[in-house]
Amino acid sequence: MQKIKPCLWFDGQAREAAEFYVSVFGGDSRIVDVTYYTEASPGEPGTVLTVDFVLAGQEYTALNGGPQFTFSEAVSLSVDCADQAEVDTLWAKLTEGGEESMCGWLKDRYGMSWQIIPRALREVLSDPDKARAERAMKAMLGMRKLDVRALRDA
């Protein structure tokens, strides 16, 4: 069990969201446990309270806490993508029913913010040639989904 585990607050969609995220990331991703509200708890007895799940080896808990709190861009999940193909695949899956933002950010259908970041971004932004790095930064700031070729060409 990992010492620190993010808990994501949902309004009734915890299980649906966890299953969706597991389907998006596959591989070392799975549902681990589901707990339910009881007669002694504030929620509807028998409905899902929490879902423990793993995405790419990282543990999370999804909580059906109600409508009191929603996600914001103040917290996002950043995904290290090996290449453009991985960026494209994750972007397509996570924006389905969600919305694109700027600079590799998006919100999924549940309102969770994600950063879909190719490894090449760090490389181009830290180029020893400061002018190239600045051009790459300017190019990135004009993008929604990040485009590795365009970043390198900048």
C-alpha positions as CSV (number, residue, x, y, z in Angstrom):
1,M,0.0,0.0,0.0
2,Q,1.4,3.4,-1.0
3,K,1.7,5.9,1.9
4,I,0.1,8.9,0.1
5,K,-2.9,8.2,-2.1
6,P,-5.0,10.9,-3.9
7,C,-8.7,10.8,-3.1
8,L,-10.9,12.1,-5.9
9,W,-14.4,13.5,-4.9
10,F,-17.3,12.6,-7.1
11,D,-21.0,13.2,-7.0
12,G,-22.3,9.6,-7.5
13,Q,-19.9,8.7,-10.4
14,A,-17.0,7.2,-8.4
15,R,-17.3,3.7,-9.8
16,E,-18.1,4.8,-13.3
17,A,-15.1,7.2,-13.3
18,A,-12.7,4.6,-11.9
19,E,-13.8,2.0,-14.5
20,F,-13.3,4.6,-17.2
21,Y,-9.9,5.6,-16.1
22,V,-8.8,1.9,-15.8
23,S,-10.0,1.3,-19.4
24,V,-8.1,4.4,-20.6
25,F,-4.8,3.4,-19.1
26,G,-5.0,-0.4,-19.2
27,G,-1.8,-2.3,-18.3
28,D,-1.0,-1.9,-14.6
29,S,-4.5,-0.4,-14.0
30,R,-7.3,-2.1,-12.1
31,I,-10.1,-1.7,-9.6
32,V,-8.8,-2.9,-6.2
33,D,-11.8,-2.6,-3.9
34,V,-15.3,-1.1,-3.6
35,T,-17.0,-0.1,-0.3
36,Y,-20.6,0.8,0.1
37,Y,-22.7,3.1,2.3
38,T,-24.3,1.4,5.2
39,E,-27.4,2.2,7.4
40,A,-25.0,4.0,9.8
41,S,-23.5,6.3,7.0
42,P,-24.9,9.5,5.5
43,G,-25.3,8.1,2.0
44,E,-28.0,5.8,0.6
45,P,-27.3,2.3,2.0
46,G,-26.0,-0.1,-0.6
47,T,-24.7,2.6,-2.9
48,V,-21.0,3.0,-3.7
49,L,-19.0,5.0,-1.1
50,T,-15.4,4.5,-2.3
51,V,-13.6,2.8,-5.1
52,D,-9.9,2.0,-4.7
53,F,-8.1,1.7,-8.0
54,V,-4.7,1.8,-9.6
55,L,-3.7,3.7,-12.8
56,A,-0.3,2.8,-14.3
57,G,0.9,1.7,-10.9
58,Q,-0.4,4.7,-8.9
59,E,-3.1,4.1,-6.3
60,Y,-6.2,6.4,-6.0
61,T,-9.5,6.4,-4.1
62,A,-12.7,7.7,-5.7
63,L,-15.2,8.9,-3.2
64,N,-18.9,9.5,-3.8
65,G,-19.1,12.5,-1.5
66,G,-22.0,14.4,-3.0
67,P,-22.4,17.7,-4.9
68,Q,-20.6,19.9,-2.3
69,F,-17.2,19.9,-4.0
70,T,-16.2,19.8,-7.6
71,F,-12.9,19.5,-9.4
72,S,-10.9,22.6,-10.6
73,E,-7.7,23.2,-12.5
74,A,-6.0,23.8,-9.1
75,V,-5.3,20.1,-9.1
76,S,-4.6,18.1,-12.2
77,L,-3.1,14.7,-13.1
78,S,0.0,15.0,-15.3
79,V,0.7,12.1,-17.6
80,D,4.2,11.5,-18.9
81,C,3.8,10.4,-22.5
82,A,6.6,8.6,-24.4
83,D,5.7,9.9,-27.8
84,Q,3.0,11.6,-30.0
85,A,1.1,8.4,-30.5
86,E,0.5,8.1,-26.7
87,V,-0.4,11.8,-26.5
88,D,-2.9,11.3,-29.3
89,T,-4.5,8.2,-27.8
90,L,-4.9,9.6,-24.3
91,W,-6.1,12.9,-25.6
92,A,-8.8,11.3,-27.7
93,K,-10.0,9.0,-24.9
94,L,-10.0,11.6,-22.1
95,T,-11.6,14.5,-24.1
96,E,-14.5,12.2,-25.2
97,G,-17.4,13.9,-23.4
98,G,-14.9,16.4,-21.9
99,E,-13.2,19.5,-23.2
100,E,-9.9,20.6,-24.5
101,S,-8.0,23.4,-22.8
102,M,-4.6,25.0,-23.6
103,C,-0.9,23.8,-23.4
104,G,-1.7,20.1,-23.1
105,W,-4.5,20.4,-20.5
106,L,-8.0,19.0,-20.8
107,K,-11.0,18.2,-18.6
108,D,-12.5,14.8,-18.8
109,R,-16.2,14.0,-18.7
110,Y,-16.1,14.1,-14.9
111,G,-14.5,17.5,-14.7
112,M,-11.0,16.1,-13.7
113,S,-8.1,18.1,-15.2
114,W,-5.3,16.3,-16.9
115,Q,-2.0,17.4,-18.4
116,I,-1.1,15.1,-21.3
117,I,2.6,15.9,-21.7
118,P,5.1,14.3,-24.2
119,R,8.6,13.7,-22.8
120,A,9.9,15.8,-25.7
121,L,8.4,18.9,-24.1
122,R,11.0,19.0,-21.3
123,E,13.8,18.5,-23.9
124,V,12.7,21.4,-26.1
125,L,12.0,23.8,-23.2
126,S,15.4,23.1,-21.7
127,D,17.3,23.5,-25.0
128,P,20.7,25.1,-24.3
129,D,20.0,27.4,-27.2
130,K,17.8,29.9,-25.4
131,A,16.2,31.3,-28.6
132,R,15.1,27.7,-29.5
133,A,13.7,27.1,-26.0
134,E,11.8,30.4,-26.2
135,R,10.3,29.5,-29.6
136,A,9.3,26.1,-28.3
137,M,7.6,27.8,-25.3
138,K,5.8,30.2,-27.6
139,A,4.7,27.3,-29.8
140,M,3.4,25.3,-26.8
141,L,1.4,28.3,-25.5
142,G,-0.5,28.4,-28.8
143,M,-1.4,24.7,-28.7
144,R,-4.3,22.7,-27.2
145,K,-3.1,19.1,-27.7
146,L,0.8,19.2,-27.7
147,D,2.4,18.4,-31.0
148,V,5.9,17.0,-30.7
149,R,6.9,17.7,-34.3
150,A,5.8,21.4,-34.1
151,L,7.5,21.8,-30.8
152,R,10.8,20.4,-32.2
153,D,10.4,22.5,-35.4
154,A,10.0,25.7,-33.4
